Amino acid sequence: MAFKVGLLGLGTVGTGTAQILLNPQGRHPLLQEIEIHRVGVRSLDKSREVKLPPELITTDLESIVSDPAVDIVVEVMGGLEPARSLILKAIAHGKHIVTANKAAIARYGAEIFTAAEEAGVYVLLEAAVGGGIPVIQPLKQSLGANRIKSITGIVNGTTNYILTRMQTEGGEFGDILADAQKLGYAEADPTADVDGLDAADKIAILASLAFAGRIKLPEVYCEGIRQVSAADIAYAQKLGFTIKLLAVAQREDKALTADNPESETLQVRVHPTMVPQTHPLASINGVYNAILVEGEPIGQVMFFGPGAGSGPTASAVISDILNLAAVLKTGQETHRLHPLLSCIHQHYCAIAPISELVTRFYARFLTNDRPGVIGSLGTCFGKHKVSLESIVQIGFRDNLAEIVVVTHDVREGNFRQALDEIRTLEAVDSIPSILRVL
Ligand SMILES: NC(=O)c1ccc[n+]([C@@H]2O[C@H](COP(=O)([O-])OP(=O)(O)OC[C@H]3O[C@@H](n4cnc5c(N)ncnc54)[C@H](OP(=O)(O)O)[C@@H]3O)[C@@H](O)[C@H]2O)c1
């Protein structure tokens, strides 16, 4: 008996998925039992890179999600609507779901997983984070013994590509973004990538799995890379750091009480970060992604690979399809979901505000070149309990003295208060950059 897939979308990921399903030889034998039943697209006139019988392709996506013959709906159309409604409709018709749509899951995950739980179907999303990198299943299964302490990832290929080129070529953000757009590495509207929103969607999903609770997306702190300048990249390099857009989810360093494990808070955030050049994430370059998971007792484990692309993302989609085919093949009853495949947590994780974060900072100041400026900066920081690792005048820019400060671990709220006071000092012209240090 063949398992029937209804594919919503035949773009980059849909095409890669169809190509694997049409060419199963030499892959997992179960793939030979999976068949593309119908494919939904927006336009029937487009030429396609994959050869499918024309009668399979339709613009009526509603008819796919309600087709009684379809076992698994694979949503690779993207966007919020109609993707959300189609997923919910498919669930209501008892279909299992595979999706690559981090944006929809990060926003409507609660609604979608509640509906799936009630209907006794699975929603699998390996391709939603890290493209081809298997990280969702390891978090659900292979790392199940661990108490996860943190997840730190480079999960957006576009920004990593831009930052890597800024570092190797010394160019400014705007110029390299424009070139990346020309070369097809950045979208015409790059907002979701360069403002960190895509990474925020992904870390919300990873945090939800790692810490077994739902995440409210608006509580994820998010800062993109538009403000990162060639000067900061160069100073970072001199100080032994590389600037990366990191997505981080970590438990606050508090003892967990066994009677109330939900009382803990998490930090979930996306921002450009100075990463020590010796850190494993510092060497992840170009469009590659990597996700470093720290757990007890395993220690650190890093997942690395292609974070996007037709073939790699389809590889992740197919792994979910295979898991579902295996469940269907072994005849597991619906309404009794396999606990290592499903996502059944209902409570929301408490997320601490960014002001509570304890981290090191790098800040660059432009000041008038007069005696005592470094002293007054030091005094302001001291007043707000910000202890400094180093404070140096590194040169001149536009007739202003350029001073770089690196702090020890400080509470972000205290650091921001010190900066507010520093901004009022007459000698201070501006603070062109503030970066957290890993
Ligand atoms: N591209 C990647 O490398 C990658 C990596 C990881 C995750 N993802 C995720 O995978 C999903 C798909 O991405 P993609 O890059 O494959 O997108 P894409 O190339 O733009 O393809 C989207 C497909 O969906 C169809 N579609 C979109 N809206 C539709 C609508 N309203 N009605 C009917 N058909 C519609 C399009 O039809 P037409 O072909 O007729 O226009 C197209 O075939 C997204 O959620 C994305 O975030 C992508």
The ligand as a Gaussian input file, in Angstrom:
#p B3LYP/6-31G(d) Opt

LIG

0 1
 N       13.906000      27.958000       0.222000
 C       14.567000      27.404000       1.237000
 O       15.775000      27.111000       1.133000
 C       13.859000      27.120000       2.532000
 C       14.587000      26.587000       3.611000
 C       13.917000      26.280000       4.796000
 C       12.563000      26.522000       4.896000
 N       11.890000      27.073000       3.838000
 C       10.458000      27.315000       3.991000
 O        9.786000      26.505000       3.041000
 C        8.598000      27.150000       2.615000
 C        8.597000      27.234000       1.085000
 O        9.709000      27.993000       0.687000
 P       10.164000      28.028000      -0.849000
 O       11.471000      28.743000      -0.860000
 O       10.070000      26.683000      -1.458000
 O        9.053000      28.993000      -1.473000
 P        8.788000      29.304000      -3.026000
 O        9.944000      28.885000      -3.832000
 O        8.322000      30.703000      -3.080000
 O        7.575000      28.328000      -3.392000
 C        6.279000      28.513000      -2.892000
 C        5.353000      27.571000      -3.619000
 O        4.064000      27.643000      -3.037000
 C        3.100000      28.026000      -4.021000
 N        2.195000      28.985000      -3.373000
 C        2.517000      30.017000      -2.586000
 N        1.427000      30.672000      -2.172000
 C        0.383000      30.032000      -2.741000
 C       -1.016000      30.233000      -2.719000
 N       -1.561000      31.239000      -2.029000
 N       -1.800000      29.374000      -3.389000
 C       -1.234000      28.361000      -4.100000
 N        0.078000      28.115000      -4.170000
 C        0.871000      28.952000      -3.492000
 C        3.865000      28.647000      -5.155000
 O        3.147000      28.439000      -6.354000
 P        3.729000      28.912000      -7.795000
 O        4.915000      28.045000      -8.053000
 O        2.639000      28.674000      -8.739000
 O        4.101000      30.363000      -7.616000
 C        5.177000      27.886000      -5.101000
 O        5.090000      26.707000      -5.833000
 C        8.566000      28.505000       3.333000
 O        7.798000      28.393000       4.494000
 C       10.016000      28.740000       3.681000
 O       10.184000      29.571000       4.816000
 C       12.515000      27.375000       2.667000

